[in-house]
Amino acid sequence: MKKLYLFILGRDPGLAKLEIEAVLDKLVPGEYKILAGDDSVQVVELGVFKPEWMEEFGGVIKVCEVLANSSKAEVLESELSKK
């Protein structure tokens, strides 16, 4: 099952975006999709992100798993209480 991850970019967003593609192509070729993003964050759909992969990144500050996604507070509270 694919999950959503937020890749928080560092001070050189252009380089960090290229780095995300290069590193994920090496680690999980063809098993990820960059869905959206801007100069501070990239939203990536991926099967799993292993913490040790952070060593591969220089321009990504943090990677966060999206636990719930909704515009309604009740839905978010319900989803988060399940985790």
C-alpha positions as CSV (number, residue, x, y, z in Angstrom):
1,M,0.0,0.0,0.0
2,K,1.4,3.4,-1.0
3,K,1.7,6.1,1.6
4,L,2.2,9.9,1.3
5,Y,5.4,11.5,2.5
6,L,6.3,15.2,2.9
7,F,9.9,15.9,2.0
8,I,11.0,19.2,3.6
9,L,13.5,20.9,1.4
10,G,16.6,22.8,2.5
11,R,18.1,26.1,1.4
12,D,18.5,25.1,-2.3
13,P,15.1,23.8,-3.3
14,G,16.0,23.2,-6.9
15,L,18.9,21.0,-6.0
16,A,16.8,19.2,-3.3
17,K,14.0,18.4,-5.8
18,L,16.6,16.8,-8.2
19,E,18.2,15.0,-5.3
20,I,14.8,13.4,-4.3
21,E,14.4,12.0,-7.8
22,A,18.0,10.8,-8.0
23,V,18.0,9.1,-4.6
24,L,14.5,7.5,-5.0
25,D,15.4,6.3,-8.5
26,K,18.4,4.6,-7.0
27,L,16.6,3.1,-3.9
28,V,13.1,2.3,-5.3
29,P,13.2,2.8,-9.1
30,G,9.7,3.2,-10.5
31,E,8.0,2.8,-7.2
32,Y,7.4,6.4,-6.3
33,K,5.5,9.4,-7.7
34,I,6.0,13.0,-6.9
35,L,2.5,14.4,-6.6
36,A,2.9,18.1,-5.7
37,G,5.3,20.6,-4.2
38,D,6.8,24.0,-4.0
39,D,10.1,25.5,-2.9
40,S,9.7,24.3,0.7
41,V,8.1,20.8,0.4
42,Q,7.5,17.9,-2.0
43,V,4.6,15.4,-1.7
44,V,5.7,12.0,-2.7
45,E,3.7,8.7,-2.9
46,L,5.9,5.8,-1.9
47,G,5.5,2.3,-0.5
48,V,7.8,2.8,2.5
49,F,10.4,5.3,3.6
50,K,13.2,3.8,5.7
51,P,14.8,6.2,8.2
52,E,18.3,5.1,7.2
53,W,17.7,6.5,3.7
54,M,18.0,10.0,5.2
55,E,21.8,9.5,5.0
56,E,21.4,9.6,1.2
57,F,20.0,13.2,1.3
58,G,21.9,16.4,1.7
59,G,19.3,18.9,0.6
60,V,16.3,17.4,2.4
61,I,15.9,18.5,6.0
62,K,13.1,16.0,7.1
63,V,10.8,13.4,5.7
64,C,7.3,13.1,7.3
65,E,4.7,10.4,6.8
66,V,1.2,11.8,6.2
67,L,-1.1,10.0,8.7
68,A,-4.4,11.6,7.7
69,N,-5.6,13.9,5.0
70,S,-8.8,15.8,5.2
71,S,-10.1,19.4,5.4
72,K,-12.5,18.4,8.2
73,A,-11.2,18.3,11.8
74,E,-13.5,15.4,12.8
75,V,-12.1,13.2,10.1
76,L,-8.6,14.0,11.1
77,E,-9.2,13.4,14.8
78,S,-10.8,10.1,14.0
79,E,-8.0,9.0,11.8
80,L,-5.3,10.1,14.2
81,S,-6.9,8.3,17.1
82,K,-6.6,5.0,15.2
83,K,-2.8,5.4,15.0
